[in-house]
Amino acid sequence: MADYSIWVLEYSYVKDYHKSGVLYGAHNQGYVKLPYCYVLIKGNGHTAMVDVGYNDKDYGKHLADKFGVENWHSPKEVLAGVGVSPEEVDTVFVTHSHFDHFGNVEAFPNAHFYIQEREISKNVWAMALPDRMRWMMTAVDPGDILRGVGLAQQKRLTMVDGSLEDALPGIDLHAAVDSHTYGSMWVTVRNDGKKQSSDTWVLAGDLVYVFENVEGSGSAVDVDTLYVPVGLAAGSQTNLVLATEEMMKQTGYEARRVIPIHEERLKDTFPCRITEDGLRISEICLADGESSKV
């Protein structure tokens, strides 16, 4: 039995991203393709997203140009590839406030949003600091934080403090404080609906960028597997490693069930289709009765 279908939907990409950004310590090791993606979860009477991408205008476009983002497409275009419209989305889980994850809230007018309280409050604190300290808001569009406050004003935002079980039936939220960002979180889907699930998927946000973050070579320290954290951390790599251990524990240490949203090689691990726009749809799992989209 599977309650939810899960797809990772690419909406743009960076063709050449420094490898050291995705894998801590990988200095002078060249570049990797970095897909920009969000996740669609469908089932149990809900259509939900993990993250919403960015809107290719204003300061979001400035940041995208700065990072070398190419081939951007709107949620309307991308979701159409799996037969869904943005208006159908009723729930959004925001893993963190970087522009490419939180910048497109206005495209989902009927959704209720979830984000860690610390992710909003600490970025407001960082915005108030002198400009010489603006590194602390790397990849954050201040306008997105204000849009988050607007969602709160409209009663469309739940501010989570730590873990939240059954945000939707079988879907749990978990905090990774002072890791990639001040209040990052990951999403766990218990796809059989059981408290002690044997069919768990972890949607890692940017706590894991690539497979090597979870399954890196441990030869240097004489272990078979070594967690290697992502390169970008507003908090600490220690907290990233601790979060990785918790995510792995939730899947029974089955690494393929911890899904790195930015990983280009998802196409080699899960069924996938490349759209006519040159973007990837990766099908992680299907709910009972759901037809394949790839």
N, C-alpha and C positions, 0 to 999 in steps of 0.2 A: 504494500500500500504506500502510495506517495501522495501527499496533500498538495504540494506546490510544484509548479514548473519554474525553472530558473534559467534565464538567459543573460549572458554578458554581451552588451551592445556597444560596439565601438562607434564613436561619433566624430572623431578626428584623431590626429596622431602627431608626434614629434619624430621626424625621421632619424635625427642624430642627436641623442641625449647622452650626456656624459655617463659612462658606466658607474663612475664613483657616486653618482646621485642615487642610484638604485641599490648599490652594493657597497657597504662601508669598507673603505680601504682599497677599493679597486682603482687606485690612481694610475693614470697613464696607460689605461687598458682599453682605450678607445671609446666607442659609442655603441648604443643599442637603439633600436626602434622602441618608442614608448607610446603604445596606444592610449588614447583618452577614452574611457568607457564609463558607463553606468550599468546597473543591474536591474532587470525586470523580474519580479516574483509574482506569479499568478496562481491563484487557487483559493479554496476555502471561502469563496465569495468575495475575494479581494484582488485588486490589482495594485501592487506596491512597487516602489523603486528604492534602490540603494543609490543615493546621490542623484544629481540632476544635470551635471555638466555645467557649462558656462554659456552665456549669451554673447554672441560675437559682435559686441558693440561697446562703446564707451571704454571704461577702464579695464573691463574684462578682455576686450579686444587688444588693448595696449599690452596687457600681461601675456596674452596668447602670442602676439607678435614677438615679444621679448623672448619667449621660450621657444620660438620657432614652430608653432603649431600650424598644421596644414589640414586641408580637406575637411573643414568644419561643416557639419550638417545639423539642422534643428531637430529637437525631439519629435516633432510631427513627422519629419521624414524618416528618422531612425526607427521610431516605434512602429511605423507602418510596415516595416519589414517583418514584424511578428504579429501583425493584424491588430494593433492596439493604437488608440489615440491618447494624447496627453490628458484630455478631459476625463478619460476613464480611470486615471490613477487616483486612488483614494488615500494612499499613505506613502510618505517618503521618509526614509531613514537616512540622515545626513551623517556620514562617517566623520567628517571634519570640514572646516570652513575654507579650505583652499579654493581658489576661484573656479577650478575645473571640476569641483564637486558640488559647490553651493551657489553657483552664480546664475542659475537658470530657474529660480523658484517661480517666476512669473509665468512660465510656460505650463504650470500645473495648477490651474485655478481652483480645482475641486479637491486638492490633496491636503491632508493634515500632516504636519512635519514633526519629526523627532530629532533632537540634537542634544548633546551633552551641555548642561548649563555652563560648565566651565569653559566650553569652547566659545560661547558668546561673551561671558563676563571677562575672561582674560584677554580677549582680543579688544574689547572696549578699553581695558586697562592699557594695553600696548599702544592703541591709537592715541592715547593721551600723553605718551612719552615724547621727549624731544626727537626731532627728525633724525638726529645722529644715531638713534637706536632703532631705526625702522627695519633693520634686518629681522627683528623679532616678528615682523609681519610679512615675511617672505611668502609670496604667492597668495596673499590675502588681498581681496578687493574690499576696502572699507565700506563701499556701497552694499556689498553682500551682507555685512554685519547689520547695517541699518535695515536692509530688507528683512532680515531675521527678526529684528525688533518689531517691524511692521506686521509680520506674521503673528507675533505674540499679541499685538494690539487687536488683531482680528480674531483672536482665540483659535488660531490655526497652528499653534506651536506648543509642543510639549517639551519642557526642559527637563532632561533626565539627569539624575545625580547618581552616577554609578551604574549598577546593573538594573535591568527591567525585564522580568520574565513575562512572556505572553503579551508583548506589545500588540501583536496579532496572534491568533492561536498557533502555538508551536514556533513562534519567532521571538527570540530573545535578543536584548541589547546588552553590550558589555563595554565598560570604560577602559581605556588605556591612557591614564593621566600622565601628562608631561612626557610624552613619547614623540611620535612624529609631529604632533601639535599638542597644545595645552590640554585639550579634551577630546582626543580621538576616540572612536569606538568601533567595534566590529559587530556584525550581525550574524547570529546563529539561527539556522533553520533546522528544526527537528522534524524531518519530513515524514516521519511516521506518527507524529503527534504525541509520542510518549515522553515522559519526564526523563527516563533513562533510555535515550534513543539509540538505535543501531543504524540510523540513516540520517546522520547529521552533516550539514554543510556549513562551512564558515566563510562568510564574505568579508574579507579582511580589510577593505578600504586600502589606505596607503601604509598600513602597518606591515604589510608584505607587498613588495613590488614585483618580485620575480621568484621563480622556483628556488633559486639558490639561497634566498633569505631563510628558507625553511630547511633546505637539503644541501647546504653548502659543503664543500669538501672540508673534512676535518683533519686532513693529513698533517697539518702543521702542529696540531696538538694531540695527535695520536688517538683520535676517535673517528668512528665511521661517519657520523653526521654531526655537523656543527651549524647552529643557527648563526647566520651572518646578517646583522640588522641593515636596514636601509640607510642610505647616506645622509638624508636630510632629517634632522631631528631638532625641533624647537626645545624639546625636553632632553632626553638622554637615550643613548643606545642601550644602556642597561635596562631601562623600562621597556624598550622595544623587544629585547630578548625575553624578558619576563612575560610580556603579552603574547609573544609567539609560543611560549611554552603552554600558556593557558589555552590558546586556540588549538594547538595540537592535542592537548589533553581532551578537549571536547570532542574531537573526532576519533578518539582511541589511537592517536598517533598515526593516522592514515593521512600522509602528507597531501595526496591528491584531492582531499576534501577541504583543504584550506585554499581558497581561491584568490590568487593575486589579480586584482582587476586590471592592472597595467601590463600584465604578462602577455607578450606577443605570441608565445608558444602555447597558449591555450588552444590554438587551432590544431596543434599536433596531439593534444591530449583528450579533447572532447569533440563531438561532432560539430561541424562548423560550415558556414556558408559565407562567401564573399559577395556582397551586394553589387549592383551595377554602379554604385558610387565608390567602390573600392574599399568598403568598410566591412568589418567582420561581425558576424553573429555567431556566438559560441553557445551551444545548448548544453547546459550542465546537467539537468535532469528534467523529467517530464512527470507531471501529475497523472494519476490514473485517468484515462479517458482523453487526455490532451494529445493532439496531433503534433508531430514534429514540424518545426519551422525551418529546418535546414536540409 
